[in-house]
Amino acid sequence: MKPDLPGIIRNLFRSFGRLSRARATEKLEYELQEMEFAFTQLLFSSFAGLPTLPEHVALELLPAMKEELAGMEQRIASSEDSLAELFGKLGFE
């Protein structure tokens, strides 16, 4: 039985196509995550001591940050206040 050379080549090209699509998707997801982070930094730069956006621009962009704000609230609610815990152990109350 002879190996099916056209079939092997076809499968090879399909595998390359799947691999390149997977890598492109990973890169796009990473880029989206970085852009969301930059967008968050832009809106909430005052928390980091950076110059802020004009108020009307920040208020117009705020609805786009709905999911990010919900995630930030969850992280704040679930995080422990380690600095307060340290001061409590040291007796600063």
C-alpha positions in Angstrom: 0.0 0.0 0.0 1.5 3.3 -1.1 1.4 6.3 1.2 -1.1 9.0 0.1 1.4 11.8 -0.6 -1.2 14.5 -1.5 -3.2 13.6 1.6 -0.1 13.9 3.8 0.8 17.3 2.3 -2.8 18.5 2.7 -2.8 17.4 6.4 0.6 19.1 6.9 -0.7 22.4 5.5 -3.9 22.1 7.6 -1.7 21.6 10.7 0.3 24.7 9.8 -2.9 26.7 9.3 -4.3 25.6 12.7 -1.0 26.4 14.5 -0.7 29.8 12.9 -4.3 30.7 13.8 -3.8 29.6 17.4 -0.6 31.7 17.7 -2.3 34.7 16.1 -5.3 34.3 18.5 -2.9 34.2 21.5 -1.1 37.3 20.3 -4.4 39.1 19.8 -5.7 38.2 23.2 -2.4 39.4 24.8 -2.6 42.7 22.8 -6.3 43.1 23.9 -5.3 42.6 27.5 -2.5 45.1 27.3 -4.7 47.7 25.6 -7.4 47.2 28.3 -4.7 47.7 30.9 -3.5 50.9 29.2 -7.1 52.1 29.0 -7.6 51.5 32.7 -4.4 53.3 33.5 -5.6 56.2 31.4 -9.0 56.4 33.2 -7.7 55.8 36.7 -4.3 57.5 36.5 -5.1 59.7 39.4 -4.8 56.7 41.7 -1.2 56.3 40.7 -0.4 60.0 40.9 -0.3 60.6 37.2 -2.1 63.5 35.4 -5.7 62.7 34.8 -8.0 63.0 31.8 -10.4 65.9 31.6 -13.5 65.0 33.6 -15.9 65.1 30.7 -13.7 62.6 28.7 -13.4 60.3 31.6 -17.2 60.3 32.2 -17.9 59.5 28.6 -15.5 56.6 28.7 -16.7 55.3 32.0 -19.5 53.0 30.6 -16.9 51.2 28.6 -15.1 50.3 31.8 -18.1 48.5 33.4 -16.5 45.1 33.4 -13.2 46.4 34.5 -14.8 48.2 37.5 -16.7 45.1 38.5 -13.4 43.1 38.5 -11.6 45.8 40.4 -14.4 45.8 43.1 -14.1 42.0 43.4 -10.3 42.2 43.8 -10.7 44.9 46.4 -13.4 43.0 48.3 -11.4 39.7 48.3 -8.0 41.2 49.1 -6.7 41.4 52.6 -5.4 44.6 54.0 -1.9 43.4 54.8 -0.7 46.8 55.9 -3.5 47.1 58.5 -2.8 43.6 59.7 0.9 44.4 60.1 0.1 47.6 62.1 -2.3 45.5 64.2 0.4 43.0 65.1 2.8 45.8 66.0 0.2 47.4 68.3 -0.6 50.5 66.3 -4.3 50.8 66.7 
